[in-house]
């Protein structure tokens, strides 16, 4: 299919325009809500179908960029799209999660429904654009553009402190990205091109690599987020609507890890090797410290948010191991986390829609009233811990195997973080699900309905399938990851 990348990137924008037309033609906000939901859902499903066609036509044995589109744009920059074995899975993950977000918001969002759907569809275009862009400045436009709809989603449909959380997200991310923009301008001026493949092949002097690496690291570390620039994430998650948390944890956090793999590791190999001990230290602190902080949380959503920071610690550890197992594990962990963390935030949304509180102390004994929900929550809790047979296990093990070849002490401490994750996750489950119902308000709570079951089924299938058959991801990423790590090892003399 010609121009398939442009189609999959901008189809959500077409859906957003259709929702806007429905809103304009409707006599009232309430009259526009129903058509807006259906148009957004249909548009997102079409995008998912096109992304499946894209993956079906992809050649995993070819490490080069495929489905390439290139049109000169301005000042030497180009509209340049392409995907490899790493980026194509994130395109699929983005397309996979958006219909789930729309169905999850079906009844919980009652005000400005059309505007809400438009924001999500625009966000989908920008996210897919990040993973398909092969021009430095096109990448930057998509990368920074994701901030705007996310800022609006949190700021308009979020909780009581939504304005504070939205501004904190915006300012943290923007500050790091200013340094990255300066580095991009220098790179384009020096190399005479803004093409990412050409810049990857460019031989940057060692002294220059250090500054460029730090500039890109500043942006991607905030986006991951790495310790200590992670503090925006718990606030953003707590204030965001359920679907906002799903897209934030499922896709937005992955932009940082994707950036490390696409820019820091292959473009600045000497600087990456030099700073690897620093990254290992920050990763280990993130895994252990945020696991301990998660254990002390009283808000379910904030606990899961801190667990995301800990899981991203495994990702950074795997990426900067700079070998096949580490980078493969990092990509797998990001895909896996996109499924598991999304499901956990949806689980929080189920009880929040019924009781309008996320306080752990409010709950207890839900198993007797919500057996289906209890089973689903248990499944994703165990996947989050890294139970063998789930996708969470594969990602953590692979990243630690890769990192072990570089730093045995980092893996030793990271493994203790796995134990800590079991402590806070199972404690949460025990407090919410087991025991007697002591809160009278919970005696009327109902189990999940068909709509809620519908959003969990694909996530359950994905989590178990990747846990049992990890080759579904690893076979696609193998050639591209090997090309990145082989070039990195050659550059550092490994």
N, C-alpha and C positions, 0 to 999 in steps of 0.2 A: 504494500500500500504506500504510494508516494506521499511525502509530507506527513507521515504518521505521527512524528514527534510534535509537529506544530498542531496537529489535530488534537492529540491527547493533552497538550499543554493548554490550548486555548478553548477547548470545548466547555470547561466549567464557566468561562467568561461569557460564552454564548448563553449558557443556562442562567447566569446572573442577569443578563440583559432581558431574557424572557420573563424572569421573575419581576424585574423592574417594570416591564410593559404590563404585566398582570396587575401590579400594584397601582400603576397610573390609571388603568382602565376600571379598576374596582371602585365602587362607590364609597367604600369605607375600609378602614384598616382591618376590621373583622372579616369583611367579604374577601379581602385579598389573602387572608391567612391560609385557607384551604388550598387554592390553586398554587400558592407559593411553595407550600410543602411538597405537593405532588410534582411540580416542575423541577424543583431542586433535587428530589429523589430520582426522578427519571434521568435528569442530566448527569447526576453522579453515577448512576448505573451504566449509562452509555459510556462514560469515561472509563469505568472499570472494564467494560467489555472491550474497548479499544486497547486498553493497557494489557489485557490478556492476549489479544491478537499480537501486540508488540512483543511480548515475552515468547509467544509461540513461534514467531518468525526470527527470533534472536539465535545467533550461532554461538554457543558457549565456548567452543574450542578456539574462537578467534579473540585474542586479547585487545584488538584494536577497537576504536569507536565505530559503531554501526548506526545505520539509518541517518547518516550525516546530512545536514542541511546547512548551506552557507550562502548568505547574501551580504555584500558590503553594506555598511550602515553609515557611520559618520566618523570623521577624524581617525581613520584607520581601524576603527572597531567594526565588528561584523555581527550580523544575526546568525550565530553559529550554534547549531544544536547537534547532539549526538549522545549515545549511551554506550556504556561498556557493561561488563558483568557485575560491576559494583553498583552503578547508578540505576540500572534497570529495575533492580529489586525494590529500591526506594520509591521509584515511580509507581510500581505495582502496590506497594504498601500504602502510599498516599491515596491512590484510587480506591483501595480496599476499605480504608477506614472512613472515608467521607460519607458513603451511604449509611454506615452504622451511626455516625454522628447525627445525621439528619433524622433517622428513625428514633434515635434516643431522645431527640428534642421535640418529637412529634406532639406530645401533650404537655411537656414541662415549660415550653416557651409559649407564652400567651400574648405578649405585647411585642409590637413591631416585628411580627413574624417574617414578613417579606424582607425587611432590611437585614434580619438575622441570617436568613438563607443566602442573601446576596453576599454578605460578609464571608460566609463559609466557602461559597463557590469561588470568589475572588482569591481567597486564601489558598484554595486547592490549585488554581492556576499558578500562583507564585511559588508554591512548594514544588510542584512538578517542574516548573521552570528552573529552579535551583539545581535540580538533579540532571536536567538535560542541557543546560548552558555550557558551551565550550569556548565562550569568549569572556575574558576577565570582567569587562564592564557590564555585560549582559548578566553574568552571574551575580555581580554586586547589586544590580537593580532588583533582581528577583529576591536575593538574600535579604536586603534591607526592606524590600516591599512587604515581606511577610509580617513585619512589625505592625504595619498600619491596621489591617483587619483584625489581628490578634489584640491590639490595643483597644479597638472599638468593641470587640466581642466581650472582653473583660470589663471595660469601662462602662458599657451600656447595660449588659445583661448579667453582670457579676453580682457579688454579695455586697454587704454593707460597706466594706472598705475598698470597694472596687477601684475607685479613682486613684487611691494611694498605690495599689498593686499594679495598676496599668501604667502609671508613670514610672514606677520602679523598674518594671520590665523594659519600658521604652528607653529610659536613661542608661541603665546598665548595658544593654545591648548596643545602643548607639555609640556610647563612649569607646568601646572596644573596636567598633567598626570604622571609626574615623581613622584610627591608626592603619587599619587594613587598606582603606582607600588610598591613603598616602603611599603605602607600599606598592599598591597596584599602579598608581600613576608613575612612580619611579621605574617599576619593571617595564611598563609599556614604553616609556621614553628611552630606556636603556637598550632593550632588546629590539625595539622598532616594531613590535607586534603585541596584540592583546589576545592572541590565540592561546588557549590553555595548553593544547598539545605541543605547540612550538615552545612555549615558555618552560614546559616540563623538560624539554630536551636542551634548553639553554644552560650553559655552564656558568653558574654564578660564582664569583670569587668568594672564598671562605669568609672573609671579613664582612662582606655585604650580606651573606646568607644569615648571619647572626641577627642583624637588625630586621631583615625581612621576615625571618622565622618568628621573632618576637612580636612583630606587628600583626601577622596572621594569627599567632597563638592568642594574642589579647582578645581578638574577636571570637574565635572559635571556642576558647576556654569559657567565656561567658555564656555562649550558646549551649554548651554541653549539658549542664554547667559544671565546671570543676571547682573544687574547694580552692581558695576561699571566696570565689566570686559566684557562689551558688545561692546567696540569700534571697535573690529575687524570686526564685522558683517556688518555695513553699507558699509565699504570699500570693503569687499569681495563681497557683493551683487552688488554694482555699477560696479565693474570690471568684474564680472563673466558673461559668456554668458547666455542667457535666460534660457536654460535648466539647467545650473549650479545653477542659483538662485532658480529654481523650486526644485531641489533635496536638496539644502542647506536649504531652508525654510521648505520644505515638510517633510524631513526625518532627516537630520543631527541635526537640533535643538532639535529633540525629543530624541536624545540619552542621553542628560543630564537629562531630566525629567524621562525617563525610568530608568536611573541609580539611581536616588533618590528613586524611588519606589522599585527597586530591591535590593538596597544595604543600603542606609542611613536609611530609615524608618524601615525596618524589622530587620536589623542586629544590629543597634545601637539605640534602642528605647529611652533609657535614655538620650543620647546625643541629639537625635532629639527633644525630649521634651524641653531640656534645651535651645537649639538654635532656637526653634520655634519663639520667639519674634524677634530675629535677622532676620530670613527669612521673617517674615511678614513685617518688616520695609523695607528691601531691595526690596520686591515684590511691596509694595505700591510706593516706590520711582521710581521703574522701570515703573510702570503703568502711574504715573502722569508726571514724568520728561521726559520720552521718548515720551509721547504724545505731550507735549509742544514743544519738539525739532522737532518732526515730522511736526508740524504745520508751522515751519519756514523753511522747506526744499524747495529748488528750483528744485531738481532732483526728478522725480517721483519714481524712484527705491529706492532712499535713504529714501524717506518718508515711503514707504511700509516696508523697512527694520527696521526702528525705530518702526513702528507699531507692527512688529513681537516681538520685545523686550517687548513691553507693554503687548501683549497677553500672552507671556511666564510668565509674572508676575502673571497672574491669575493661571497659572499652578502650580508654586511653592507655591503660597498661598494655593491652594487646597490640594496639596500633604502633606504639613506639618500641615494641619488641623488634619490629622491623623484619619479621620472618613470616613464612606462609601460615603457620599455625596461629600466630598472634593476630595477624590482620584478618585472616579468615574467621577466627573466633570473634574478633571485634565486630565485623560486619554481621555475623550470625547473631551475636548478642544484641545488636541494635534492632535487627528484624524481630527477634524473639521478644525483646522488651517492648517493642511497638505493639505487639499483640497482648502480652500479659498485663502491662501497666494500663493499657486502654481498658481491658476487661475489669481490672480492679477499680478504676475510677467509675466505670459503669455500675459496678456493684455498690459503690458508695452512693451513686445517683439513685439507685433503686430504693434504698432505705430513706434517703434524704427527701425524695419526692413524697414519701408517705408520712414522715415524721418531722421534716423540716429542721433537722438538727444532725450534726455529724459528731457530736460529743460521744466518746466511747462509753462514758459512765451512764449515759441515757439508756443504753441498750443492755441486752443480756437475755439468754434463753430463747433467741429467735428460732432455733432449730425446731422447736415444737410448733411454731406458727408458720414458718417458711422453710419447709424441708427441701424443696427444689432449689431455692436460693442458697440455702446452707451448703448443698452439694456443689453448686457452681462456684460459690465463694471459696470453698475448701480446695477445689481443683486449681483455681488460679493462685490461691495462697501458696500451695505446695509448688506450683510452677515458678512462682516468684522466689521461693527459697532455693530452687534448683533441684527438684526431685528428679531422679533418673526416669526417663520415659516422657519427660516434658522438654520443650525447647530451651527452658532456662538452664537446664543441666549442661547441654551441649556447648552453649556460648561461654559459660563460666569455665568449663574444663579446658576448652580450646585456648582461651586467652591465657589461662595459667600455664598451660603446656608451652605456649610460645614465650611467655615472659620468663619462665624458668630457665630458658637458655641464655637469658640476658642477666637476670637478677634473681637468685634463689631466695634472698631475704624478702624481696617484695612479694613473691608468691606465698611465702610462709605467712606473712601478715595478712595478705589478701584472703588466704584460706580460712583464717580465723574470722574474717568478715562474713564468710558464708555461714559460719556457726551463729554469729550475731544476728544475721538476717532471719535465721530460723527462730531465734529467741523472740524478736519483736513481732514477727509475722504470726507465729503460733499463739503468742500472748494475746495479740489483737483478736484472733479468731476465737480463742477461749472466752475472752471477756464479752464479746458481742454475741456469740452463738450458744454457748453452753450455760448451764445453771438454770435456776428457776426465773420465771418472769416476775420481777419485783416492781416494775414500773407499770401501773394500770393502763397507761396510754398504749402500751404494746399489745394488750390483749385483743385489740381490734385490727392489728396489722395483718395484711393479706400477702399471700405468696406472689411470685412473679406471674405476670399475665403473658398472653401469647406474643404480644409485641416485644416485650422485654426478652422473652425466650428467643425470639427471632434474632435479636442483636448478639446474643451470647453464642448461639450455635456455630456461626462461622469462626469465631474466636477460639472456641473449644476445639473445633476440628483442626484449625491451623496450629494451635499450641501442641496438641498431641501428635499430629502428623509430622511436624518438624522435629519433635522429640524422638520419634520412632524412625523417621527417614530424613536425617539431616542433609543427605545428598541432594535433596530438592533445592536447597540453597547453595551448598558447597560446590556442586557441579557447575552451577552458573557462574559463581564468583572465582573459581579456581584459576582460570587462565589469566584474567585481569589482575587478580591479586598477585599471582606469581610474577607477572611482568613488573608490577610496582616493586615488590620485594627484591627481585633479581637486580633491577636497576639500582635500588638503594644499597644492596650489599656490594655491588660492583663499585659504586661511588665511594663507599667508605673503606674499600679494600677488604671486605669480608669474604 
